[in-house]
């Protein structure tokens, strides 16, 4: 995977993060957190694109408490998952894919 897709943020984005950082706090830690979030977003987007090829809609949605969850939908089947619960997310995706293949 690393030879097909860049695993580091573009230099322009790093420069943007540096300029947006609180310069009273350690800069490296702030930029590292931003880079980790960027990487997680890139992975989530790639997974959503891959799953969508099977006809399953993947949506990141907010909840009233300010958190968020993933909604996987294929026709009338909907599963909502807290992204922090990765094993449950994978199980939910597997169930939807199995349902799609069995139809």
C-alpha positions as a Markdown table, in Angstrom:
| # | Residue | x | y | z |
|---|---|---|---|---|
| 1 | Unk | 0.0 | 0.0 | 0.0 |
| 2 | Unk | 2.8 | 2.5 | 0.8 |
| 3 | Unk | 4.2 | 2.2 | -2.6 |
| 4 | Unk | 0.9 | 3.1 | -4.3 |
| 5 | Unk | -0.2 | 6.0 | -2.1 |
| 6 | Unk | 1.8 | 8.7 | -0.3 |
| 7 | Unk | 1.7 | 8.1 | 3.4 |
| 8 | Unk | 2.9 | 11.6 | 4.4 |
| 9 | Unk | 1.0 | 14.9 | 4.1 |
| 10 | Unk | 2.1 | 17.3 | 1.4 |
| 11 | Unk | 4.7 | 19.9 | 2.5 |
| 12 | Unk | 2.2 | 22.7 | 1.8 |
| 13 | Unk | -0.2 | 21.2 | 4.3 |
| 14 | Unk | 2.5 | 20.9 | 7.0 |
| 15 | Unk | 3.4 | 24.6 | 6.4 |
| 16 | Unk | -0.3 | 25.4 | 6.9 |
| 17 | Unk | -0.4 | 23.5 | 10.2 |
| 18 | Unk | 2.7 | 25.2 | 11.4 |
| 19 | Unk | 1.2 | 28.6 | 10.7 |
| 20 | Unk | -2.1 | 27.6 | 12.4 |
| 21 | Unk | -0.4 | 26.2 | 15.5 |
| 22 | Unk | -0.4 | 27.8 | 19.0 |
| 23 | Unk | 3.2 | 29.0 | 19.1 |
| 24 | Unk | 3.2 | 29.0 | 22.9 |
| 25 | Unk | 3.0 | 25.2 | 22.9 |
| 26 | Unk | 5.5 | 22.7 | 21.6 |
| 27 | Unk | 5.1 | 22.8 | 17.8 |
| 28 | Unk | 6.1 | 19.2 | 17.0 |
| 29 | Unk | 3.4 | 17.7 | 19.2 |
| 30 | Unk | 0.7 | 19.9 | 17.6 |
| 31 | Unk | 1.8 | 19.1 | 14.0 |
| 32 | Unk | 2.1 | 15.4 | 14.9 |
| 33 | Unk | -1.5 | 15.4 | 16.1 |
| 34 | Unk | -2.7 | 17.2 | 12.9 |
| 35 | Unk | -0.7 | 14.7 | 10.7 |
| 36 | Unk | -2.2 | 11.7 | 12.6 |
| 37 | Unk | -5.7 | 13.1 | 12.1 |
| 38 | Unk | -5.0 | 13.7 | 8.4 |
| 39 | Unk | -3.7 | 10.2 | 8.0 |
| 40 | Unk | -6.8 | 8.8 | 9.7 |
| 41 | Unk | -9.0 | 10.9 | 7.4 |
| 42 | Unk | -7.1 | 9.6 | 4.4 |
| 43 | Unk | -7.6 | 6.0 | 5.5 |
| 44 | Unk | -11.2 | 6.5 | 6.2 |
| 45 | Unk | -11.8 | 8.0 | 2.8 |
| 46 | Unk | -10.0 | 5.2 | 1.1 |
| 47 | Unk | -12.0 | 2.6 | 3.0 |
| 48 | Unk | -15.2 | 4.4 | 2.2 |
| 49 | Unk | -14.3 | 4.5 | -1.5 |
| 50 | Unk | -13.4 | 0.8 | -1.5 |
| 51 | Unk | -16.6 | -0.3 | 0.3 |
| 52 | Unk | -18.7 | 2.0 | -2.0 |
| 53 | Unk | -17.6 | -0.1 | -5.0 |
| 54 | Unk | -19.8 | -2.9 | -3.5 |
| 55 | Unk | -22.9 | -0.7 | -3.6 |
| 56 | Unk | -22.7 | 0.1 | 0.1 |
| 57 | Unk | -22.9 | 3.8 | 1.0 |
| 58 | Unk | -20.5 | 4.9 | 3.7 |
| 59 | Unk | -21.2 | 8.2 | 5.5 |
| 60 | Unk | -19.6 | 10.0 | 8.4 |
| 61 | Unk | -22.4 | 11.6 | 10.4 |
| 62 | Unk | -22.5 | 13.8 | 13.5 |
| 63 | Unk | -24.7 | 13.0 | 16.5 |
| 64 | Unk | -26.4 | 15.5 | 18.8 |
| 65 | Unk | -23.7 | 15.2 | 21.5 |
| 66 | Unk | -21.0 | 16.5 | 19.1 |
| 67 | Unk | -19.5 | 13.1 | 18.4 |
| 68 | Unk | -19.7 | 11.3 | 15.1 |
| 69 | Unk | -20.4 | 7.8 | 13.8 |
| 70 | Unk | -20.1 | 5.9 | 10.5 |
| 71 | Unk | -23.3 | 4.9 | 8.8 |
| 72 | Unk | -23.1 | 2.0 | 6.4 |
| 73 | Unk | -26.1 | 1.6 | 4.1 |
| 74 | Unk | -27.1 | -0.8 | 1.4 |
| 75 | Unk | -30.6 | -0.3 | 0.1 |
| 76 | Unk | -32.8 | -0.7 | 3.2 |
| 77 | Unk | -30.1 | -2.1 | 5.5 |
| 78 | Unk | -28.4 | 0.5 | 7.7 |
| 79 | Unk | -25.7 | 0.0 | 10.4 |
| 80 | Unk | -24.3 | 2.8 | 12.5 |
| 81 | Unk | -20.9 | 2.4 | 14.1 |
| 82 | Unk | -18.7 | 4.5 | 16.5 |
| 83 | Unk | -15.4 | 4.8 | 14.6 |
| 84 | Unk | -13.6 | 4.1 | 17.9 |
| 85 | Unk | -14.9 | 0.6 | 17.8 |
| 86 | Unk | -13.0 | -0.6 | 14.8 |
| 87 | Unk | -13.6 | -4.3 | 15.3 |
| 88 | Unk | -17.4 | -3.6 | 15.3 |
| 89 | Unk | -17.0 | -1.5 | 12.2 |
| 90 | Unk | -15.2 | -4.3 | 10.4 |
| 91 | Unk | -17.9 | -6.8 | 11.5 |
| 92 | Unk | -20.6 | -4.5 | 10.3 |
| 93 | Unk | -19.0 | -4.1 | 7.0 |
| 94 | Unk | -18.5 | -7.8 | 6.7 |
| 95 | Unk | -22.3 | -8.4 | 7.4 |
| 96 | Unk | -23.3 | -5.9 | 4.8 |
| 97 | Unk | -21.0 | -7.4 | 2.2 |
| 98 | Unk | -22.2 | -10.9 | 3.0 |
| 99 | Unk | -25.8 | -9.7 | 2.7 |
| 100 | Unk | -25.0 | -8.1 | -0.7 |
| 101 | Unk | -23.3 | -11.3 | -1.9 |
| 102 | Unk | -26.2 | -13.5 | -0.7 |
| 103 | Unk | -28.9 | -11.5 | -2.5 |
